[in-house]
Amino acid sequence: AQSVTQPDIHITVSEGASLELRCNYSYGATPYLFWYVQSPGQGLQLLLKYFSGDTLVQGIKGFEAEFKRSQSSFNLRKPSVHWSDAAEYFCAVGARGYSTLTFGKGTMLLVSP
Amino acid sequence: NAGVTQTPKFQVLKTGQSMTLQCAQDMNHNSMYWYRQDPGMGLRLIYYSASEGTTDKGEVPNGYNVSRLNKREFSLRLESAAPSQTSVYFCASSGLRDRGIVYTEAFFGQGTRLTVV
């Protein structure tokens, strides 16, 4: 069975500082990997996705993530955080030919002035 | 292009009442899903429909039923609401087929905030 672990429940980052949110997955075959963001009271918005190919993927809002097969990780990064990035971030894993996604429990990002 | 539309956005029920949450997508996706979101629990899959005419249980199906009315619509029904079903419910769709590959990125509605008292 697929599983996703986001080790950090909350992270606080100063505005302008760099950000890395961790995601580890468990899956036997090559996974499809996703990062979603949820602002308060809103639905989930797709930030970026990895299906195959280049292991460094670029997303919206200046985010990127790197797939590392040897570490079963798909960490999300941003070089300089803005106050508007404060939200909850979810990592998810899926698989080719299998329609459902499995989500991590989320990481709440707080941005301090 | 509305994406995924859920109704209602808010609902308060008394214990034992029934209701149906509606969901429609206009992206020609094959698969549709119902998730619930609770604090500290992330998103948990209730039911899904991999394609029109099929439905399957997810991680937390007890107390719910679903209907895939057509390719666009997927409803979730609570037959006898309980306080434990107080949650935020999200509908999602996915399954864009491109040159033989099915892409499983999911697109979400804005959610239904349900309170059972």
Interface residues (C-beta under 8 A of the other chain):
Chain A: I9 Y32 F34 Y36 G41 Q42 G43 L44 Q45 L46 K49 F51 F90 A92 G94 A95 R96 G97 Y98 S99 T100 L101 F103 G104 K105 G106
Chain B: V4 N30 S31 Y33 Y35 G40 M41 G42 L43 L45 Y48 A50 G58 F90 A92 S94 G95 I101 V102 Y103 T104 E105 A106 F107 F108 G109 Q110 G111
